[in-house]
Structure formats: structure tokens, C-alpha cells
Amino acid sequence: MNILVTGAGGQLGYELKKIATESNNTYKFHFTTRQTLDITNIDALKVYCSTYDINIIINTAAYTAVDRAETNVEQCNLINYEGVKNLVLICQSFGLHLIHISTDYVFDGRQVIPYKETDICNPLGVYGSSKYKAEKFIIANLNALHFYIIRTSWLYSTHGSNFVKTMLHLANERDTISVVHDQIGCPTYAYDLAQAIFYIIHTDKFTHNGGIYHFSNEGFCSWYEFAKEIFRISNKKINVLPISSAQYPTLAQRPSYTVFDKSKFKHTFAYNIRIWQEALQKMLEIL
């Protein structure tokens, strides 16, 4: 079994590569970055998948600069939509399975109970819209048994740039910081998501249970609560002030509530997910 992982230079790609290196599995993984395989180049994809006899594509490549996307619409759509269209066409041509990583930003955040996979999508900005368009194209053009769309949220890792590392950096520079308290979601340790992906591709349920799934660590919090826990675990002495989204305007509008209902993933694969505080502690220990 040959598995192509696109976007391997990012947080999730890094964790997938780490697990693949450390574990004893019978699959052959091919990790590529934009420099080694550009998903917006369909001819390059054809040559690569044919040359290495790829069976599964795990697409972690994405344009994730949410605010810059508002003024860089073309580039965002090129990667998040056109690139995914290319992957779908490749999967059609070669009969491959696709695991595509999507986002909580496909929702508008107006709900007050955890979002299920069947809830109506209504993205608020360019980034969320590009990811939702990609989801719709996958669903319309691939057999349900041949794709997984895994929506995740608030991703962080020891690798790359993320909220956790930004908070730690700020704690070394300031005595006080202000963090938004009225956006509620689910932090996700990229290592835990990578572990879950490894689990499902190695189970005999993989070829029979395609579709959309929600995955994050268990529990939920505000960005303010997330920051407080980061500083508590890492023993950083800093004053954290809660502020509203209105007090911290951004180019892109953020959904105010994107807590996931993960019962479909947990029940389908009999999979236990650890709580976000425990996952965060593990990440900070490694960092």
C-alpha cells in the first residue's frame, strides 16, 4: 500500500511523518511539500501517482492564513479548491482513496450545541468558503466509499506556527496580554489527529465507512481559557485579560462557536479521544 501525504511541511504532515517513522507499519508513505509536488499542477500529480503506484492520498495541503485570504482570494482558492479538484480527478482516474482535511470554519458559529457532520454549512469568510467548496466537489465527484473528509479545529503542534507557540512567545515579551473570550471551539493537537488517521487507514473498516467526520480533542474552551491553560501548564506568570471579538477586529470574521460533536467518529471506529487539556500538557512537555 502506497500512501501520498501532500502538504507534509505543515503541522499535521509533520506529525504524520513522525508517526510513520517511529511505527512499524507495512505501508509505504510518500511525504511531499509544495516544493516537491504542487497539488495545483495536475500533470505533476498524474506522473507522481503513476510512478509510485499510489493507493491513498492524505491531503493536508492548505492555505490557512485566514485573514490574508480575505485579500488574497485567488491564491487561497487555488490551493484550497482548485488543488483539491485536481486530487479528486486523480482519484477518479486511478481509483484512489482520498482523505481530505477540512475545517470548523465551514460553519457560521451561530449554533449553540455541538456541530454534527449533517449540520448546515455557512462559511463567513474566504478561507471557510474555499474549504467548503472543496468539500462539495469531493462529495459530488467521488464515491462515498472512496473519500474521507475530516473536519478539525484549532490545530497546534510542536512544529510550525500556532496559537500555543504564539502565546509562549508573547509570555516572554509582555507582562499582560488580552485574548478573545467569546469564540468557543475545540483545540486539537495535530499529533492526536495524525494518530487517528493512522488508526482508520489500518482498520478493516476503512474501505466501508467513508464520508464526513468531525475530529478534535475532547472538551471545548474559549481562546482566553486556552491561553490561561497554556500558561498554567508551562508555569508562565502573565496577566491574561478577556476581551470581546469586537475589541479585537480582524479582516476575516470568525465563527463564535464551532464545538464539534464527534460521536460519529468515536462510534464508527470505536476510538477514544483524549481531552484537550491532557493533549496540551503532552505537547508542552515535548516542546
Beta strands, then each sheet from edge to edge (+ up, - down):
strand 1: 2-6
strand 2: 28-31
strand 3: 56-59
strand 4: 97-103
strand 5: 147-152
strand 6: 155-156
strand 7: 176-180
strand 8: 184-185
strand 9: 188-189
strand 10: 211-214
strand 11: 221-222
strand 12: 239-243
sheet 1: 2+ 1+ 3+ 4+ 5+ 10+
sheet 2: 6+ 9+
sheet 3: 7+ 12+
sheet 4: 8+ 11-
end
